[in-house]
Amino acid sequence: MPRYLIIADGEIEEKISIALHKKLRELSPHSPVFLLSLLWPGNFRKRGLKEIRWRNLPHFPAFWGSFFKTFWRRRGWREEIVLVSARPLLLFFLFLLTGKKAVLIRSSKAWDLSFSLLERFLVKYFARVVFVDDYDLVKVCRLENIPIYFSGNVLADLLSPGDFSFPAGGKTVMVLFPRAFSLERDLIFLQEVAEEMALGTPAYFLLVVPGRVKVQEIREKAEKMGWHWRRSLEGETIEGYLCKGKTYINVTSFYQEALRQGDFVVSCDFVRVIQAAGFGKKVLPVFHLSPKEVAALLRNPTYLFEYNLILSRRFGERGGIEKIAGFLLFGVVEDQKFVTRGA
């Protein structure tokens, strides 16, 4: 009976690990699946999942000491090691301590996710296989005989179905995603985009509050820029409204529902760009563009079609978690459609 140990070292990586754990349990209920969070020990255990106990000590030497001690004790165990991480360096230490090559799952969180020379060496000699959601990266690494596969859009798999609709009134829904670490700058940019688009284009604007950001912070920053805050009339769905002249922006914290129901996604957050591409949404990352350029591109269906076709080919559609679980349980047949044996 196969056994699995899934290791995560980030917030998004933890979500991917939970989704993979769920899929493995569905496909093979009797196979033990253990989890381990490198950054936040106990997170998985709080969700009722089997998590290996270890101590993540705050100081750098203490962290590595605890890391080595935890995995040295597991040397000789029969688990298949699955590392969900953006740091291939961990592959070397896992191999050193366990004597096993791990399966590496790496998701895209930035536009350029190429491997450095050191990372290419590590994944080539210390990974049993590598899964990424960037097809361009796969093509480059295959030229160097790196055991790498295109998984499909793993980040889109993390979204669960919504159970309500925004009161758009038949208008085009435009979803705006600022980033938490550059909130003020992104707010200024996206509000200018909304003002440009509102000229002659009836639209329903949704500004999504980034995680760990309070709505009050959005309100305060927007009011400094001359926008007025209005109380919500939609209960929990909409936090409130920002208005300036005839332009209204609805503020919501439900990013999953906003992604699913949006007709256009204008995002400063690259993770949301990839997730929206996985659902076939019309998406426009705003890097190196002015608000007027963004508005002009949104009004150009030919450009958006061609650009989104490129995004779809690069990051794929949903189903990445199923493909990775299929590999772990049954192995793969080498082709573009990733046909699984025995699935």
C-alpha positions in Angstrom: 0.0 0.0 0.0 1.6 3.4 -1.0 2.2 6.0 1.6 2.7 9.7 1.0 4.3 12.6 2.9 3.4 16.0 1.5 5.6 18.9 2.6 4.6 22.5 2.1 6.6 25.7 2.8 4.1 28.5 2.0 0.5 29.7 2.3 -0.4 28.8 -1.3 1.6 25.6 -1.0 -0.4 24.6 2.0 -3.6 25.0 0.0 -2.2 22.9 -2.9 -1.2 20.3 -0.4 -4.7 20.1 1.1 -6.2 19.8 -2.3 -3.8 17.0 -3.3 -4.4 15.2 0.0 -8.1 15.3 -0.6 -7.7 13.9 -4.2 -5.4 11.1 -3.1 -7.8 10.1 -0.4 -10.6 10.0 -2.9 -8.7 7.9 -5.4 -7.0 5.6 -2.8 -8.9 5.7 0.5 -6.6 3.2 2.2 -3.3 4.9 1.4 -1.9 6.8 4.4 -1.2 10.5 3.6 0.8 12.6 6.0 1.3 16.3 5.9 4.0 18.7 7.1 4.1 22.5 7.1 7.6 23.9 7.3 6.5 27.5 8.1 3.5 27.0 10.3 3.7 23.7 12.2 0.2 22.6 13.4 -1.7 24.3 10.6 -2.7 21.0 9.1 -3.5 19.4 12.4 -5.9 22.2 13.2 -7.9 21.1 10.1 -8.1 17.6 11.4 -5.4 16.2 9.0 -2.6 13.9 9.8 0.5 16.1 10.4 3.9 15.1 11.4 4.9 16.9 14.6 8.1 19.0 14.5 9.3 22.2 16.0 9.9 25.2 13.7 12.2 27.3 15.8 12.5 31.0 15.0 16.3 31.3 14.6 17.9 30.2 11.3 20.4 27.6 12.8 17.6 26.2 15.0 15.3 25.9 12.1 17.7 23.7 10.2 18.6 21.7 13.3 14.9 20.9 13.8 14.5 20.1 10.0 17.4 17.7 10.0 16.3 16.0 13.2 12.7 15.5 11.9 13.7 13.9 8.7 16.7 11.9 10.0 14.2 10.0 12.2 12.2 9.2 9.1 15.1 7.7 7.2 14.1 4.3 5.8 10.4 5.0 5.9 8.3 4.0 2.9 6.6 7.3 2.2 6.6 8.8 -1.2 7.9 12.3 -0.6 6.0 15.2 -2.3 7.5 18.7 -1.9 5.2 21.6 -2.7 7.6 24.5 -2.8 9.3 27.3 -4.8 12.7 26.4 -3.3 14.3 23.4 -5.0 17.2 23.7 -2.5 15.1 21.6 -0.1 15.3 18.7 -2.6 19.0 18.3 -1.7 18.5 18.2 2.0 15.5 15.8 1.7 17.6 13.5 -0.4 20.5 13.7 2.0 18.4 12.8 5.0 15.9 10.3 3.5 17.9 8.8 0.6 14.9 9.4 -1.6 14.2 11.7 -4.6 11.1 13.8 -4.0 8.3 14.8 -6.4 8.5 18.6 -6.7 5.4 20.6 -7.3 6.1 24.3 -8.1 3.3 26.8 -8.8 3.8 30.1 -10.6 3.5 33.2 -8.5 5.4 35.6 -10.8 5.6 36.3 -14.5 9.1 34.9 -14.8 9.5 31.6 -13.1 12.6 30.2 -14.8 15.1 28.0 -13.0 18.5 29.3 -12.2 21.6 27.1 -13.0 21.7 25.8 -9.5 18.0 25.0 -9.4 18.3 23.2 -12.7 21.0 21.1 -11.3 19.0 20.3 -8.2 15.8 19.3 -10.0 17.7 17.2 -12.5 19.6 15.1 -9.9 17.5 15.3 -6.7 13.9 15.3 -8.0 12.2 12.1 -9.2 9.9 14.3 -11.2 8.9 18.0 -11.3 5.4 19.4 -11.9 4.9 23.0 -12.9 1.9 25.0 -14.2 4.0 26.9 -16.8 4.2 25.1 -20.1 7.0 27.5 -21.4 9.2 26.4 -18.5 8.5 22.7 -19.3 9.7 23.2 -22.9 13.0 24.8 -21.8 13.8 22.2 -19.2 13.0 19.3 -21.5 15.9 20.4 -23.7 18.2 19.6 -20.7 16.6 16.2 -20.0 15.1 17.4 -16.7 12.2 15.1 -15.6 9.5 17.7 -15.8 5.8 17.7 -16.6 3.1 20.3 -17.3 0.5 19.8 -14.6 -2.2 22.2 -15.8 -3.6 25.1 -13.8 -3.1 24.0 -10.2 -4.0 27.4 -8.7 -7.4 27.3 -10.4 -8.1 24.0 -8.6 -8.0 25.8 -5.3 -11.2 27.7 -6.0 -14.5 26.3 -4.6 -17.9 27.0 -6.2 -19.7 30.1 -5.0 -23.3 30.0 -3.7 -24.5 33.5 -4.5 -24.5 36.0 -7.3 -23.4 39.7 -7.2 -26.3 42.1 -8.1 -24.7 43.2 -11.4 -28.1 43.9 -13.1 -27.0 42.4 -16.5 -23.9 44.8 -16.7 -20.5 43.6 -17.7 -18.7 42.5 -14.4 -15.1 43.9 -14.2 -13.1 42.5 -11.2 -10.2 44.6 -9.9 -7.5 42.9 -7.9 -5.0 45.1 -5.9 -2.1 43.6 -4.0 -1.7 43.8 -0.2 2.0 44.9 -0.2 1.4 47.8 -2.6 -2.2 48.6 -1.7 -2.2 52.4 -2.1 -0.4 52.4 -5.4 -2.6 49.7 -6.8 -5.8 51.4 -5.6 -4.9 54.6 -7.4 -4.2 52.7 -10.6 -7.4 50.6 -10.5 -9.6 53.5 -9.6 -8.3 55.4 -12.6 -9.0 52.3 -14.8 -12.5 52.3 -13.5 -13.0 56.0 -14.3 -11.6 55.5 -17.8 -13.9 52.4 -18.4 -16.9 54.1 -17.0 -16.9 56.7 -19.8 -19.4 55.3 -22.3 -19.1 51.7 -21.0 -21.8 50.4 -18.6 -20.0 48.1 -16.2 -20.3 46.7 -12.7 -17.0 47.2 -10.9 -15.9 44.8 -8.2 -12.8 45.7 -6.1 -11.6 42.7 -4.2 -10.0 43.2 -0.8 -6.7 41.4 -0.6 -6.2 38.8 2.2 -5.1 40.2 5.6 -6.2 43.7 4.6 -9.1 45.3 6.5 -11.9 47.0 4.6 -11.4 50.1 6.8 -7.9 50.5 5.3 -9.4 50.4 1.7 -11.9 53.0 2.8 -9.3 55.4 4.3 -6.9 55.2 1.4 -9.7 55.7 -1.1 -11.1 58.7 0.7 -7.7 60.4 0.6 -7.9 60.1 -3.2 -11.3 61.9 -3.4 -13.6 58.9 -3.4 -16.6 58.7 -1.1 -17.6 55.6 0.9 -21.2 54.4 1.0 -22.7 51.8 3.3 -23.5 48.4 1.8 -27.1 47.4 0.9 -26.2 43.8 0.0 -25.4 42.5 3.5 -22.2 40.3 3.6 -21.8 40.1 -0.2 -20.6 43.7 -0.6 -18.6 45.4 2.1 -19.5 48.9 0.7 -19.3 51.2 -2.3 -16.7 53.7 -3.5 -18.1 56.5 -5.6 -16.7 59.4 -7.5 -18.9 61.4 -9.8 -20.9 58.8 -11.8 -18.4 55.9 -11.2 -19.3 53.3 -8.5 -17.0 50.6 -7.4 -18.4 47.7 -5.2 -16.0 46.4 -2.6 -16.1 42.7 -1.7 -13.9 40.2 0.2 -15.2 37.2 -1.7 -12.4 36.8 -4.2 -13.4 33.3 -5.3 -16.9 34.3 -6.3 -15.6 37.5 -7.9 -13.2 35.4 -10.1 -15.9 33.0 -11.1 -18.6 35.6 -11.9 -16.3 38.3 -13.5 -16.5 38.9 -17.2 -13.1 40.7 -17.2 -10.4 40.4 -14.6 -8.0 43.3 -14.2 -5.3 42.2 -11.8 -2.1 43.6 -10.2 -1.8 40.2 -8.5 -0.2 37.6 -10.7 -1.7 34.6 -8.8 -5.2 35.9 -9.7 -4.2 36.2 -13.3 -3.3 32.5 -13.4 -6.4 31.5 -11.6 -8.6 33.5 -14.0 -6.8 32.0 -17.0 -7.6 28.6 -15.7 -11.3 29.4 -15.8 -11.1 30.8 -19.3 -11.8 34.4 -18.1 -10.9 37.5 -20.1 -7.9 38.6 -18.0 -5.5 41.5 -18.2 -2.4 41.8 -16.0 -1.6 45.5 -15.7 2.2 45.4 -15.4 3.9 48.3 -17.2 0.6 49.7 -18.5 -1.1 53.0 -17.9 -4.8 53.2 -16.9 -5.7 54.6 -20.4 -3.8 51.7 -22.0 -5.6 49.2 -19.9 -9.0 50.7 -20.7 -8.1 50.7 -24.5 -7.1 47.0 -24.3 -10.2 46.0 -22.5 -12.2 47.6 -25.3 -10.3 45.6 -27.9 -11.8 42.1 -28.2 -9.2 41.0 -30.8 -6.3 41.8 -28.5 -7.9 40.2 -25.5 -8.7 37.0 -27.5 -5.2 36.6 -28.7 -3.6 37.4 -25.4 -5.8 35.1 -23.4 -5.2 32.3 -25.8 -1.5 32.7 -25.0 -2.3 32.7 -21.2 -4.4 29.6 -21.6 -1.7 27.7 -23.5 0.9 28.7 -21.0 -0.9 28.0 -17.7 -3.6 25.6 -18.9 -7.0 24.8 -17.5 -8.1 23.2 -14.2 -7.2 19.6 -13.4 -3.6 19.9 -12.3 -4.3 18.3 -8.9 -6.0 15.3 -10.6 -3.0 14.8 -12.9 -0.5 14.9 -10.1 -2.5 12.5 -8.0 -2.8 10.2 -11.1 1.0 10.2 -11.4 1.5 9.3 -7.8 -1.0 6.5 -7.8 -0.7 5.1 -11.3 2.3 6.6 -13.2 1.9 8.4 -16.5 2.0 7.9 -20.2 4.2 10.6 -21.9 1.9 12.8 -24.0 0.4 16.2 -24.0 -2.9 15.1 -22.6 -1.2 13.4 -19.7 -3.1 10.1 -19.9 -2.8 8.0 -16.7 -2.4 4.3 -16.6 -5.1 2.6 -14.6 -7.1 5.8 -13.9 
